[in-house]
């Protein structure tokens, strides 16, 4: 069943895995409506790294890390974490601080709370997770109680049987889903285009749309540094760096691109890989009535594409964009090279539904659901199946 929604289609999420009607509603009306608790792997005790519990509200992980670094007077490079968490949410995750004693680490500023736990022998690294437990309240459901329960019961059964394991919109920048578009320009070796895509590509939900459109029309980077909104830290750093370079020199645009933090530089190419995977999976769902789970390929320079239907769909998307597998290997900057990986094409979470409540303000229903997902799976992908807002 297709869904006509621009942001999702732009990122390759084009189909549903369930056929039952959704319950509608909205999520993240309040940050506390979206609760995520990380389950980290066990790290060996003893060493120079302090494992801490981090609770944040309505902040990205990057923003929370910057607050911790500022509070402790240390570089962000000494702060490591296993995964990124949603911004508009109340989240619990874990970080390691290098060379920080427990007495210094405990603090709270209202939106970030850090609690030291123990010294461990190595830092956390991406993927050091057993998974995440989600507890999410869906509000403003315009159904009567009986209809809501009936639909939810059907959806729980279908979801338990398996739904597409898409990469969610967070992978692509959330409301402003541009990371894969930047990644595409990088894979085409167009570093100037990559930087300009990040600076100027916009959507209706982008609060800085006017500034981005003005820069796109005028092309005056020096002037843009004066009118781009202050919260756009990365954009402002890019604009300042552009003042220092010769825009006719391709190598200089690589210097500008390196203004991004290392993790974000790598994310752009990873986001494009995720887009290609999503597109291929959408095509597979559209073609087949029933899909049995298998390890789908996320393309990179070590990927071998075979004759399978899924691999052919990957190949089609890459060919349409003029990208070859070897393009995922970069001589400069090397850190954005990507070998590729594999990813199950289906997930089968068990949905637990709590009692429905009625909003006294508008008489609409509120439904809270909870479920556990392994690392790299997206709660919003599960919720889009439950809600099906069209």
N, C-alpha and C positions, 0 to 999 in steps of 0.2 A: 504494500500500500504506500503510495508516494505521498510526500509532504512538500507543499510549496512554501518554503520559508527561506528567504534569501541567504541569511547568514549560514544556515546549515547546508544548503545546497552549495554555497561557495566553498565549504570545507569538505564536501563529498558525502555528507550524510543525507542521502536522497530517499531512503526507504525505511519502513518499519519492519520489525521482525514479528510483530503481533497483528492479528486481524480484529481483535475485539475493540470496541469503541473506548476512547479514553475518558477520564473523569474531569478533564479540564483543570482549571485553577491556576494559581501562580505560586512560584517559589521565591525565596529570598526577599520576601516583603520586608522582613527584619533580619539582620544578620544572625540572630539567635535561632531563626527558623531552620537554618542549615548547619547542623552540628556534625563535625568530623573528628574522629579520634584515631590517631595513627597507632598501629601496632608494630613497633620496631623489632629488628632482629636483636638477638643477644650478642653484646660485644664483650670481649675478654676484659676483665677488670685489671686496673693498675696501669699507670702510664701518665702521659702529659696532656691527655685530652679529657675535658670535663663534660660528661653527658648531662644535658639539662632538658627539662620539660618546658616547652614553649607553648603558651596559650595566647592566641591573638584574636582580635575581633575587628572585622571590616578592614583588613590590611592584606596585601599580598605577602608572600613569604619574603620576597626581596625587600619590601618596605620594612617588615619586621626585623630582618637581619641588619638593615641599615640603622634602625633604632638601637639595637643591641650594641652594634659597633660604636655608635656615637656615645652611648651611655658608658661603655666600658673603656673608651678611648683606644680601641684596637682596630686593625684593618679587617674588612669583611672577609679577606682571604683566610683568616683564622677561624671563621665560622662555617661549619659544614652541616648539611642536612640531607635527609634521604629522599625527600620529594617536595614538590610545590603543592601548596594548598590554596583553595579558593579564597578570593578576597572578601566578597560579601557573604561572610559566614563566621561562625564561631568555631575555631579549630584548635585542636591539640596535636602538636607534633614534637619531635625531638631534634636537638641540635647538639653538636660538640664544639667546644671552645678550646682552642689550642693555647696552652700556657696560661690559663686563668684559674685562680684558686677559688674554691667554693664560696668563701666569704665575700668575694667581689661580685659574684655572678648573680646573686638574687636581687631582683628588682621588679617593680611594676610601675607603669606610667599611665594606666587606665585602659590602654588598648593592647599592650604587650605585658605579659607576665612571665618571668623566667624563674624557674626553680631548679637549683643544682641537685643532681642525684648522686653521681659517683664518678670517680676517675676511671677511664678506660684506655686501652692500649693503642687504639687507632681512631681516626676520625670517621664519622659517618660518611657514606658515599651514596650517590644516587642509586636507588633500588634496594637499600638496606631496610626493607620492610617486609613484614608478614602480610600486611594489608591495611585496610581502613574500615572502620565501623561508622556508618552513616545513620543519623536520625534526623529526618527532614519533615517539616510541616508544609503541606500544600494547602494554601488558603484560597478563599473566594471560589469554591466549587459550586456551580449553579445547577445542582441536581438535588432531588430529594434523597433522603437517607437510604431508602430501599434501593433506588437505582444506582447510587454510588457504591453500595456494598456489593450489588450484583456485578457491576462492571469490574470492580476491583478484584473480586473473586476469580472472574474469568481471566483477567490480566495476570494475576499471580500464577495461575496454572500455566499460561502460555510462556511467561517470562522464565519460569522454572524449567521449561523445556528447551530454552535457549533462544537468545536474541543476538543480533549483530554486535560484535565487540568493537564498535567504532571508537576512534579517538574523539573525545568531546571537544566542544568549542574552546575550553580553556587552553587546549594545546595550541590553538591558533590565535590567541590573544583575547578571547572572550567576546565582548560586544564589538570590539574593533579587531576583526579576524584578519590580520595582515601578515602574520609571521610566515605562513607558507608562501605568500606572494613575494616576500623578501627572499625567502629561501630559493624560490624559482629563479630570481634574478642572479643570485649567487651562483647557482649551478650553470647558468648561462655565461658566467664570468663577467657579468655586468655589475660591478661594484657600485658604480655611480647610480645605476638604476635601483639597486638594492637600498641604498641610503635614501634616495628620493622617494621610493615606495614607502619606507618607514615614516618619512617626514610628511608626505602629502596625501597618501591614500586615506580615504575617510568614508564613514558610513553615517547614517542619520543619527545614530545613538552616540556618536563621538562628540564629547563636549567641546573639543577644540577644532571642530569642523571648519569654522570660519577662518581661523589662522592657517590651517592646512591648505584650504582652497586658495587663499590669497597668495601663499608662497608658490603654489603650483602655477598660478596665473602670472605672477610677477617675476619669479625666479631670482629674487634678490635675497640671498641668504643673510647678508649683513643686517638688512632691515628686519628680517624675520626674527633675528635674535632679540629684538626690542619688543615685538608684539606677541611672540609665542607665550602662552600661559606658564607661570612659574612652576606648577606641579609637573610639567613635562620635562623631567630632568635629563633623560637620555636625548630628547630632541634638542634641547638647549646646548648640551655638550657637543652634539654633532655640528650644530650651527657654528659654535665657537671654533671647532677644529677646522671646518671648511674655510674659515677666514685665513687659515695658515697655509693653505695648499694651493697648488696650481691645478685648477679644475680640468685642464686639458691633458693632464698626466694620469693615466690609469693607475699607476702605482700609488699615487697620492690618495686616490679614493680607497685603496686598501687600508692606508693609514687612517683615514676617516672612519672606515668600518670598524677598525680595531678600538675605536672609542667605546664601543659596547663592551660590557663585562663578558668574560670568557663564556660563562654559562649561557648567556643570551645569544652570543655569536653562534654557538653550537645549536641552540634551539631552533634557529631559522631553518637550517637544513633538515633537522629532525621533523619540523612541522610540515615541510614539503613531503617528506617520506610518508608522514601520517595521512596527508591529503591523498596521495596516490593509493595507499592502502584502503582508505575510506571509499574512494571512487570505485576501486575494483570490487570491494565488498558490496556496495550498493548495486552494481551491475549483476553480481552473482545472486543477490536476493531477488532482484527483478526477474531473473531468468529461471530460477529454480523454485519449485513449490516447497521442497524440504531440503535442508542443508544439514549434513552431519559435520560435527566439529573436526577441524584439522588445523595444523599450523600454517597459517598464511604468511607469505613472505612480505617483509617490509623492505623495499629495495635499497641497496647500497652497492658499493664497488665490488664486494665479494659475493653478491647474489647471483645465483644461476637460475635463470628463468627457463622453465621447462614447457612442455606442451599442454599443461593443464588449463582448464577454463579460467581459473583464477589468475594464473600467471599470464595468460593472454590478455586479460583485462588490465593487469599492471602494465604490460608492454604497450597497450593501446594508449593509455594515459601518458606515459613517458614519451611515446612517439608524437602524440599531439602537441606536447610542450617542447619538442625538439631536444630532449634530454636523453643521454645514454648513461648506462650504469657506471661507466668509468668516470663520468663527470662528478660522481660523489667523492672522488679522490682529489684532494687539493694539495698542490705543492706549497702554495702560500695563500691564505694562512692555513697551515696544516691542521690546526685544531678543529676545523669545521668539517674535516673528512669524516665519512661515515661508512662503515662496512656493510650496514644492513643487519636485520635481525629477523626473527620470526615471532608471530603473535597468533594466539588462538582466534579463529574467526567468530566464535560464539562465546557468550558468558551465560551462566544459568544461576543467578542469585536467588536466594530464598527470601521472599518479601514478607516481613512481619508488619501487620497493620494494627495500629492501636485504635482505641475508641474514637469515633467521629464526634466532633464538637460543633456547635453552632455559633457563628459570630454574632454577638448581640447587636452589632451596629447595622449589619445588612442582611442578617438571617441566612447568609451563605454558609456552606459547610467548610470546616477545616479538618483535614485528614493527615495524621502523622504516620509515616512509614519508616521502617528501619531495615537495613541489610548490610552485609559484609561483602567487600570486594577485595580481591587480590591486587597486588601492586600493578599500576598502569591501566587499571580499569576505571571508568568514569561514571560517577553517580548520575550525572546529567543525562547520560545515554540511557540509563534505566528509567529515569523520570520522564523522558520524552515518550517512552512507550506507555507509561502509566497515564500521562496527561493528554498527549496527542492534541496540543493546541494548534488549530489551523485557522 
